[in-house]
Amino acid sequence: MTMEIISVSLADIAKAAVDMMTRGWRLVVITCTAVTEEYDITYSFAKDNDLRHYRMTVPEGELIPSIGAFYGGAFVYENEIHDLYGFTFTGMTIDFGGTFIRAAVPYPFRKKEAPAPKITKVTSDGGKRANQKPADAAKEDVL
């Protein structure tokens, strides 16, 4: 099994999705993670025993192009990220308009609403860098 994490720009995520679809990769999941002052949005694809992750770092409120036209099931992840983090995906194939996940507060995973967990990023060369200030252990969420 091989696993690869590739940095991608916001402008190039749709092109990366088309490339993966054309080469027979399936969409596994789209995730959003709060890091420092921004968020990492990761698109994970699988083919045979290989995983490839395209990751972009975006500030809060950034408009993100939908990949739903290429991967029909992407609407689930895009609606979930919208409802939990507040990101808007442009060109969604199915948009629940903020009613996909109901919560007591709007966008409960935004950093303003809940502190981000401590995260250590591993760079492509294998180095690590801590990019979160230590949180009170009693308040840390385990994901």
Contacts in CASP RR format, 6 or more apart in sequence:
PFRMAT RR
TARGET T0000
AUTHOR 0000-0000-0000
METHOD contacts of the structure
MODEL  1
MTMEIISVSLADIAKAAVDMMTRGWRLVVITCTAVTEEYDITYSFAKDND
LRHYRMTVPEGELIPSIGAFYGGAFVYENEIHDLYGFTFTGMTIDFGGTF
IRAAVPYPFRKKEAPAPKITKVTSDGGKRANQKPADAAKEDVL
1 49 0 8 1.000
1 50 0 8 1.000
1 51 0 8 1.000
2 49 0 8 1.000
2 50 0 8 1.000
2 51 0 8 1.000
3 50 0 8 1.000
3 51 0 8 1.000
3 52 0 8 1.000
3 53 0 8 1.000
4 50 0 8 1.000
4 51 0 8 1.000
4 52 0 8 1.000
4 53 0 8 1.000
5 42 0 8 1.000
5 53 0 8 1.000
5 55 0 8 1.000
5 124 0 8 1.000
6 16 0 8 1.000
6 52 0 8 1.000
6 53 0 8 1.000
6 54 0 8 1.000
6 55 0 8 1.000
7 54 0 8 1.000
7 55 0 8 1.000
7 56 0 8 1.000
7 124 0 8 1.000
8 16 0 8 1.000
8 43 0 8 1.000
8 54 0 8 1.000
8 55 0 8 1.000
8 56 0 8 1.000
9 56 0 8 1.000
10 56 0 8 1.000
10 58 0 8 1.000
10 62 0 8 1.000
10 64 0 8 1.000
10 65 0 8 1.000
13 43 0 8 1.000
13 54 0 8 1.000
13 56 0 8 1.000
13 64 0 8 1.000
13 65 0 8 1.000
13 67 0 8 1.000
14 65 0 8 1.000
14 67 0 8 1.000
14 70 0 8 1.000
16 43 0 8 1.000
16 54 0 8 1.000
17 27 0 8 1.000
17 43 0 8 1.000
17 54 0 8 1.000
17 67 0 8 1.000
17 70 0 8 1.000
17 71 0 8 1.000
18 70 0 8 1.000
20 27 0 8 1.000
20 45 0 8 1.000
20 52 0 8 1.000
21 70 0 8 1.000
21 71 0 8 1.000
23 47 0 8 1.000
24 47 0 8 1.000
25 45 0 8 1.000
25 46 0 8 1.000
25 47 0 8 1.000
25 52 0 8 1.000
26 45 0 8 1.000
26 46 0 8 1.000
26 47 0 8 1.000
26 71 0 8 1.000
27 43 0 8 1.000
27 44 0 8 1.000
27 45 0 8 1.000
27 67 0 8 1.000
27 71 0 8 1.000
27 73 0 8 1.000
27 74 0 8 1.000
28 44 0 8 1.000
28 45 0 8 1.000
28 46 0 8 1.000
28 51 0 8 1.000
29 44 0 8 1.000
29 77 0 8 1.000
30 41 0 8 1.000
30 42 0 8 1.000
30 43 0 8 1.000
30 44 0 8 1.000
30 67 0 8 1.000
30 74 0 8 1.000
30 77 0 8 1.000
30 78 0 8 1.000
30 81 0 8 1.000
31 41 0 8 1.000
31 42 0 8 1.000
31 44 0 8 1.000
31 77 0 8 1.000
32 39 0 8 1.000
32 40 0 8 1.000
32 41 0 8 1.000
32 42 0 8 1.000
32 81 0 8 1.000
32 84 0 8 1.000
32 85 0 8 1.000
32 87 0 8 1.000
32 109 0 8 1.000
33 39 0 8 1.000
33 40 0 8 1.000
33 42 0 8 1.000
33 119 0 8 1.000
34 85 0 8 1.000
34 109 0 8 1.000
34 110 0 8 1.000
34 111 0 8 1.000
34 116 0 8 1.000
34 117 0 8 1.000
34 119 0 8 1.000
35 57 0 8 1.000
35 116 0 8 1.000
35 119 0 8 1.000
35 121 0 8 1.000
35 131 0 8 1.000
35 132 0 8 1.000
36 131 0 8 1.000
36 132 0 8 1.000
37 59 0 8 1.000
38 57 0 8 1.000
38 58 0 8 1.000
38 59 0 8 1.000
38 60 0 8 1.000
39 57 0 8 1.000
39 58 0 8 1.000
39 59 0 8 1.000
39 60 0 8 1.000
39 85 0 8 1.000
39 87 0 8 1.000
40 55 0 8 1.000
40 56 0 8 1.000
40 57 0 8 1.000
41 55 0 8 1.000
41 56 0 8 1.000
41 57 0 8 1.000
41 58 0 8 1.000
41 64 0 8 1.000
41 81 0 8 1.000
41 87 0 8 1.000
42 53 0 8 1.000
42 54 0 8 1.000
42 55 0 8 1.000
43 53 0 8 1.000
43 54 0 8 1.000
43 55 0 8 1.000
43 67 0 8 1.000
44 51 0 8 1.000
44 52 0 8 1.000
44 53 0 8 1.000
45 51 0 8 1.000
45 52 0 8 1.000
45 53 0 8 1.000
45 54 0 8 1.000
46 52 0 8 1.000
58 64 0 8 1.000
58 87 0 8 1.000
60 85 0 8 1.000
60 86 0 8 1.000
60 110 0 8 1.000
60 111 0 8 1.000
61 86 0 8 1.000
61 87 0 8 1.000
61 88 0 8 1.000
62 87 0 8 1.000
63 87 0 8 1.000
63 88 0 8 1.000
63 89 0 8 1.000
63 90 0 8 1.000
64 78 0 8 1.000
64 87 0 8 1.000
64 88 0 8 1.000
64 89 0 8 1.000
64 90 0 8 1.000
65 89 0 8 1.000
65 90 0 8 1.000
65 91 0 8 1.000
66 74 0 8 1.000
66 75 0 8 1.000
66 78 0 8 1.000
66 89 0 8 1.000
66 90 0 8 1.000
66 91 0 8 1.000
66 92 0 8 1.000
66 93 0 8 1.000
67 74 0 8 1.000
68 74 0 8 1.000
68 75 0 8 1.000
68 78 0 8 1.000
68 91 0 8 1.000
68 92 0 8 1.000
68 93 0 8 1.000
69 91 0 8 1.000
69 93 0 8 1.000
72 93 0 8 1.000
74 93 0 8 1.000
75 92 0 8 1.000
75 93 0 8 1.000
75 94 0 8 1.000
75 95 0 8 1.000
76 100 0 8 1.000
78 89 0 8 1.000
78 92 0 8 1.000
79 92 0 8 1.000
79 94 0 8 1.000
79 95 0 8 1.000
79 96 0 8 1.000
79 97 0 8 1.000
79 98 0 8 1.000
79 100 0 8 1.000
79 101 0 8 1.000
80 100 0 8 1.000
80 101 0 8 1.000
81 87 0 8 1.000
81 89 0 8 1.000
82 88 0 8 1.000
82 89 0 8 1.000
82 97 0 8 1.000
82 98 0 8 1.000
82 100 0 8 1.000
83 96 0 8 1.000
83 98 0 8 1.000
83 99 0 8 1.000
83 100 0 8 1.000
83 101 0 8 1.000
83 102 0 8 1.000
83 103 0 8 1.000
83 107 0 8 1.000
84 101 0 8 1.000
84 103 0 8 1.000
84 107 0 8 1.000
84 108 0 8 1.000
84 109 0 8 1.000
85 107 0 8 1.000
85 109 0 8 1.000
85 110 0 8 1.000
86 106 0 8 1.000
86 107 0 8 1.000
86 110 0 8 1.000
89 95 0 8 1.000
105 113 0 8 1.000
107 113 0 8 1.000
108 114 0 8 1.000
114 141 0 8 1.000
115 135 0 8 1.000
115 139 0 8 1.000
116 132 0 8 1.000
117 132 0 8 1.000
117 135 0 8 1.000
117 140 0 8 1.000
117 141 0 8 1.000
117 143 0 8 1.000
118 130 0 8 1.000
118 132 0 8 1.000
118 133 0 8 1.000
118 134 0 8 1.000
118 135 0 8 1.000
118 140 0 8 1.000
119 131 0 8 1.000
119 132 0 8 1.000
120 128 0 8 1.000
120 129 0 8 1.000
120 130 0 8 1.000
120 131 0 8 1.000
120 132 0 8 1.000
121 128 0 8 1.000
121 129 0 8 1.000
121 131 0 8 1.000
122 128 0 8 1.000
123 129 0 8 1.000
END
